[in-house]
Amino acid sequence: MKKITLLLSLSCIVSNLMAQDPAVSKVWVPDLGNGMYKNPVLYADYSDPDAIRVGDTYYMTASSFGHVPGLPILQSKDLVNWTLTGYALPKLEPQARFDSAQHGNGVWAPAIRYHNNEFMIYYPDPDLGIFMIHAKNIAGPWSAPLLVEAGKGLIDPCPFWDTNGNAYLVHAYAGSRAGIKSLIVLQTMNAAGTMTTSADVLVYDGHQFDPTIEGPKLYKRNGWYYIFAPAGGVPTGWQLVLRSKNIYGPYERKVVMDQGSTKINGPHQGTWVDTKTGEDWFLHFQDAEAYGRIVHLQPMSWKNDWPVIGQDTNGDGKGEPVMTYKKPNVGATYPIATPPSSDEFNGRKMNLSWQWQANPQTGWAFSMDSALRLFTVPVLPKEINLYNQPSLLLQKFSAPEFTVTTKISFRPHWKGEQTGLIIFGTDYATIQLVNQEDGIHVASSRSTHAATNRSDVSTVTKDEVITQPWCYLRVMVKEGAICTFSYSLDGVQFTGIGDPFTAKPGKWVGAKTGLFAISTAKTNDAGSADIDWFRIEK
């Protein structure tokens, strides 16, 4: 193992997260290599996707809730092959609040736009209001968040600049904070889009036909104003489009896509994009429970100035999602690409797949030439499980079936220190190395009511004392998010531990997998774990 070459401060951790790993996924590739693609184009929890085309490049962002860094930036040339190239929020504000885990809070459904030669992202914090950040370059630096409209329960904002230069903001309400929902409202903004300049105007009430309408995206085509919005609930709803010749309405309504005879439930909240060759496409998500809100790509056409999304098999103007389809004609062919997942931890960087459960603190992680060093972080006082532990280093599930294996060297200083792999949601399960009085043991833990803070953590510990310098920890995830854990001392023969565990989603997010290093007591010199590599394979 090479000598440590760089101590990571908070800014260094974020910088390392911004380095791109070009490796193609070994578990999910949507490009079929024959001019066709399969859905989802992102088998990962990129909830509430919004995308734009600037020139010949597509840019996407998504909800990130309380995970850090936030607001992922994905790029594609053909809408099928996506890479994760950065994050627009290196930390969440207000910092003191997001220094602790905020399940289901933080960054909800955003909108990305390109206006006046600048990238802009509008995002809601449902407890604070609607914020905007901007950057000349998609890689940043991004501005600090600016509060455009304060208020509780304001969600899913989308800016719009009309052909006459007037600026507007459309958004919905979260009933949990605002006490009302199923409404779409419109406000004017100043030309720069930095502040609202009018009160809310109700443009659509969905209570009668479209309950829980949310996620509005505002566009203009052929003199018509269109609001694309999902309704009916995340796992059970439909894709609605409203249209009017007047931006304030009244709006006609039409269901333009629903599940129909397919297995694609929802289908929910998304974004309309076009190609330079004149094609139209729609990106949306499907709630796949433990696998998160995975992203699908649908063909889109126009019929009597109404969009038709997906495949309209009976000609009624309402589409159904497709599972395979011809790739978009973007005028060129591009190589296969996917977001990163596996990480060799080489070159003093982590890949972009990693997010912390809260704003990272100095001392949690140190980058080395050929490994990631995690120091044990004390478990929060009065916590009885890891549900609120801010120092969990996690990434999204990335396929219906996959295997995670990691190679770890553990150097504890104190009894009770531990490090290992975790499958995390409202329930969680771990396989870990634990330092006990007689040495290091392999153990596996379950917490089946973690989110409700019940003390039902059960642990199985192996009698064997681990004396080898390296240990291999593994979790296999099978269809249905059924997880089995095992370990090895040589990387070849693996021994199972604990019963199978069925992963559960988190609060508004899918289950995650990742790493942790913790201590049951605060000390003046924490133990550490070197993570040689973390691999996601079939």
N, C-alpha and C positions, 0 to 999 in steps of 0.2 A: 504494500500500500504506500502510495506516494505521500510526501509531506504536504501538509495543508499549505495552500498558496494564497488563499483569499478568505478573509473573515467577512461574512455577509452582514451588513447592516440591513435595515428594512428596505432601503432603496435598492441595495444590491440584490436582495431576494426578488424584488419586483423586476429588476433588470434581467436577472437570469430567467425568470418566467417568460420574458419577452423573446427569448431565443428560439428559433423555429427548428424542430426536428422534422426532417423531410421524409422519414420512413413511412412506407405505406402499411396500413393496417393488415394484420394477418387474420383478422376475424370478420371483417365486413368491408366489402368494396362494392359500391353501387354500380359502377361502370362495368358492364358485362363484356366489354371489349369487342363487340360486334355491331356497334352503332346503336345499341339498346342500353337501357338502364333499368335497375330495379329500385323499388321503394322499400324502406325509406332511404333517401339520399344521405341522411345523417342518422345513423342508428345510435343516437345519443341524446341526452336531455338538453336540447337547445330550445327551451320553451318560448312561446310567443315570438317566433322569428319575424324579423322585418328586414327587407333587403332593397337595394337600389342598384341600378347600373350606371356607372360613370365611364364613358368611353366603351371599351370592350371588357371591362372588369366589373364583376358583381361583388358587392359588399353586404355582409349580413351581420346583424347583432341579435341578441336574445336576452331574456330575463336571466339574472344571476342571483337574485335575492340577497342573502347575507354572505355569500361566498366571495372570497377575495383572492386575486383581483376580480373586478366585476366588469360587466358589459363586454363579453367576448367579441372580437372582430374576426370574422371569417371571410375568405376571399375565394372566388371561383372565376374561371373563364367561360364555363359552359353550363353552370347551374347544377351539375352532377358531381364533379370533382372539386371538393371543398378543402381548403387548408385553414387552420387556425393560426392567425398571424399576430395576434396581440390582444390587449385589453385596453379599454378606454378609461377605466377607473382603477388605478394602482392601489387605492385604498378607499374605504367607504367613509362618508361623512354623515353626521358628525362623528369624529373619530372615537371619542370616548364611548359612544353608544355601541359602535361596531367593533370595539376591542373585545366584546363578548359575543358569543353565538346568538344570532337573531333568526331563529327558524321561521321561514315564511315571510320575514320582513325584508326591508331593504329595496333592492332594485327590481321592480315589477316590469310589465311589458313595455319595451321601448319602441321608438321609431327613429330610423336613421334617414337623413335626407342630405342632399348636396345642393347648396344654394349660395349664390354669389362667390363661387370658387372656394367654398368651405364645406367641410363635413360637419353635420350637426346631429347630435343624438338627444332626443327628448325622452326622459324617463320619469316614472312616478315613484316616489316613496309614499306608500299609502297612509303613513302616519304624519307626513310633513307637507307634501305637495308635489308639484311638477317642476322638474329641474331640466336644465339644458347645458350641454357641454359642446365645444366646437374645436376644430383643428383644421389647419391648412392641408396637412398631410394625414392620411389614414393611420400612419404609424405614430402619429403624435408629434410633438407633445399636445395633449388635450388640455383645454382650459379647466380651471376649477369649476365645480358645479355651481350654476347660477339658478336661484329660485325664480321661476317664471310666474307661478301661481301658487300661493300658500293655501293649505286646507287639508283636512282629513278626508280620506276616502276618494280623492281625485286619482283616477287610474287611466292607463292606456292612452296617453296623449299622442296626437299626430298633428304636426304642423302642416300648413298648406299656404302656398303663395299663389294667388290668382294671376291670371294673365294681365290684369290691370295693376298689379303690384301690391294689392291688399293682402295682408297676412292674417291667417286664422289659426285657431287651435281647436281641435275636436277632442273630446275625451268622454269617459264613462265614469261610473261611480262604483265603489266597493261598499256593499251593504254593511259589512262588518265594521266599517269606520264611519261611513257617512249616514247610515241609517236608511238610505234609499239605494235602489239599484235598478237595472233594466231600463236605463235612460241614456240617450246620447245627446250631448250638449255642445254648443259652438260658441266660441268667443273670438273677438278680434285681438290682434297683437300689433305692436309697433313693427315697423318695417324690418328691423333687425331680428325680430323674433325673440327678444330678450324679456318681454313682459307683456301680460295681457292688458287690454285697454277697454274692456267692456265686461259687463256681467254675463253669466251663462244664459244662453238662449236654448230652450228645449227644442230640438229638431226631430226627435223620435222617441216615443214612449213604447217600449216593447212589452208591457205587461199583458196586453191582450193576446198577441200572436207570437211574440218572440221574447219570452222571459229570459232574464240573465243575459240580455244582449250586452256586449262589451267589445273591447279590442278594435275600435273603429279606425279605418284607414281612409283618408279623403283624397279623391282624385278628380280630374276633369278630362272629359273626352267628348268631342263633337258637340260642345255646348252643354253637355249634361254634367252635373256634379254627381259623383258616386261616393257612397260610403259603404265600404266592404266591412262587414262585422259578423262575428259568430254569435249564435244565440242557442238557447236550449240547454246550456251546461256543457262543461268540458268533455266528459266522456260520452255524452248522449245527444249532443246538439247538431246543428246544421250551419252551413255557411250562407249568410244572408247578404244581399246587396240592396241598397236603397238608392234611388235616383230622383233628381229634380232639376228643373231648369233654373231654379233659384237656390242659392247656397243655403238659405234658411228654410227651404221647403215650401209647400208640403212635399214629402217624399213618398214615392211609390215603393213597394217592397216586392222582392222576389227571392225565393230560395233557389240558389244556383248550384248547390252541391249538398248532398247528404250521404250517409253511409250506404243507403240502398241495399243491394244484395251482397255487398262486400264485407270483409272483416275489419275495415278501417273505421273504427268508431270515432265519434266526433262529427266529421272532421273539423278541426278547430282552427281558429285565429291564424291569419297569415298575411301575405303580401303579393301584390300584382307586379310583375316585372315583364319587360319586353326584350327582344333581341334586336341587334342592328339589322337583321334580315327581315324584320317585321312580324316575328312570332310573338305570341303572348303566353305567359306561364304564371303559375300560382304556387307559392310555397306556403305550407301550413303544417301544423303539428297534429299528431295523434297521441292521445294519452295511453301509454303502454304500461301503466302501473309501475312496478319496480324498475322497469327500464326507462322510465321518464317520458317526457313529451318529445317524441322522435319526429324528425322533419321529413315530410313528403313533398314531392314535386309533381304538379298536375299540369297537363296541357290546358290551354284556355283559348276560347274563341268568342266571337261576338255574333249575336243573333237578334236583330231588331233593337239594336243599341242596348242589349242586355248581355252581360258576360255569361258564358257557359263554362264551368270548371269541371275538369275530369272528362269522362266519357259518357256522352248522352246516347244511351242505347235505344231509347224509344222516341227520341225526337221531341220531347216535351220541354226542352230548354233547361232541364235540371240534370246535372252530371253526377256520376259516381266516381270515386277515386280509382286510379289505375295502379296496378302492382308492377307492371313492366310496360315500357313504352319506348318509342324512338327518341333518342337524345335530341335536345334542342339544336337547331341549325344556327350556329353562331358564326358561320363563315370560315371556320378552321377546326382542326382537331388538336386536342390538348392531352397531355399525359395524365395517367391515373394518379390521383392524389387523395389523401384522407387526412383528417386531423391526427395528431400524434396520440399515442397511448403508451407503448413500451418506452422505457427510459434506461439508458445505459449509464447515466450520470457522468458522462465524460466531458472534459473541456470546461469544467467549472460552471456548469449550468444545469438547470432543470428544464424539461420541455414544457410546452404551454398547456399541457393537459392538467397540470396541478393547480388546485386552489385550496387555500386555507379555509377553515370554518369561521374565521374572524380575521380582523386586521392582524397581520403577523407582527411579532415582537422580536427585537434583536436578541439573538441567542438561541432561537428555536432551531435554526438550520445553518450549517456552514458548508460551503461548496469546496470540493477538493478536485484534484486533477482527474480522479477516476472513481469517485464515490460521493454520496451525499451523507454528511454526518448530521444526525439528529441528536440533540441533547434532551435528556428526560425533563419534561416540564411538569411541575407539581399539579396534581389533580385539584380542581377548584375546591375551596373550602365548602363543606356541607353538601357537596355533590356525592351521590351514591352510585353513579355510573358515568359513562363517557359522553352522554348525549349533549351536554353543554360544554365539553372540553374544546377550547378555541384552537388548540394546536394540532388538531387532526389535519393531515395533509391528504387530500382526497382528489379523485377524478371520477368522471362519469362512467357508467356502464357503456359498453361500445358494441355489443352484438347480443343476439339471443343466447348464444353459448360461447364461453371463452374460459381460459385458464390463466390465472395470475400466479406467477412464481417470482419470489424475490430472494436474493442472497444477502444475508445479514451477518455482521460480526458485532457482538454485544459486549460492551465493557462497562458493567455496572459498578457503582461505588457503594451502594446502600441496598439493604434488604427492601424488597417491594418494588424496586425499579423494574420496568418491563418495556418491551418494544415488540412490534409485530404488524401483522396484516389485519385489516378490518373490513367488513361489509357493513355499511352504515345506512340506516334509515330511521323510522320511528322505532323499529327494533334494530338490534345490531348483534353481530357475532364476530369473534376475533380468534386468531391463532397467534400466540405470542411466546416470547422468551421471558421468563420471570426469574429474578434473582431471589433465591431463598437462602436460609442459613447454611445449607450444605452445598450451594452452588446454583447454577443456572438450569432451569427445567423448562420443557415445552408444556404449554397449557392452552386450553381453548375455553372461551367464555361466551355466554349468551345473556342478552338482556331483552326479554320479550315485551316489556312494557316501558322501554327507556323514556319515551316522550312524556309519559305521565309520572315520571320520577319515582316509580315504584322500585323497591329494593329487591328485585327478583333476579339478580345477576347470579348465574350458576357457572361454576368453573370445573373443568376436568383437567387434572395435572398428571403428567407422566412421571413415574418414579425415577427414570433415568436422568443422571446428571450429565449435562452437555459440557464436554471438555474441548471439543474441536473449536478452532478459531472461527469457522463459518458454519452457518446453518441455513437450510433452504426451507422456506415456508410457502405453502401453496393453498389456493382455493380454486376449486372447479365450479363453474356456474353453468348449470344445464337449463334447458327450456323450462319456463315457469319460475325462473330465478331461484332454483334449488341449488344450494351451495354445500359443498363438502370440503373439509379442511384436512391437510396432511402436512408432514414435514419429512426432511431427509438430512442426513449428515454427509452424504456424498453427491447429492444432486441427481442420483440415478434411482435408488430404491426409496420409495415414499411410504410412510406409515400414517394411516388415518388416525384422526382424533376427534372425538365428539360425534354427535348425531347430525344428520343433514339439517340444514337451516334454510328456511324460505325467506328470501330478502323481501323487505317491505319498502315502499317509497318513503321519502321524507315529507316535510311540510311543503307542498306545492312542487316538489322536485322528486326525481327518481332516486333509487338507491345509488350509493357511491361505494367505491373501493379505494383503499389507500393504506397509509402508513401512520403509525403513532409511536411515540416514545414518552412515557410518563413516569412520575414518581409519586408515591403515596405520602411523601413528606418533603417539606421545603428544606433544602440544604444549601451549604455555601460552595458546593462543588458537585455538579450533577454528573451522572454517568452518561454514556453516549452509545449510539449505534451507528455503524457505517453500513449504508445501503449500497452494495456494489452495483446491483441492477434490479430492475423491476420490469418483468416481461409479461405481455398479454398475447397469448397465442391460442390456437385451437385446442 
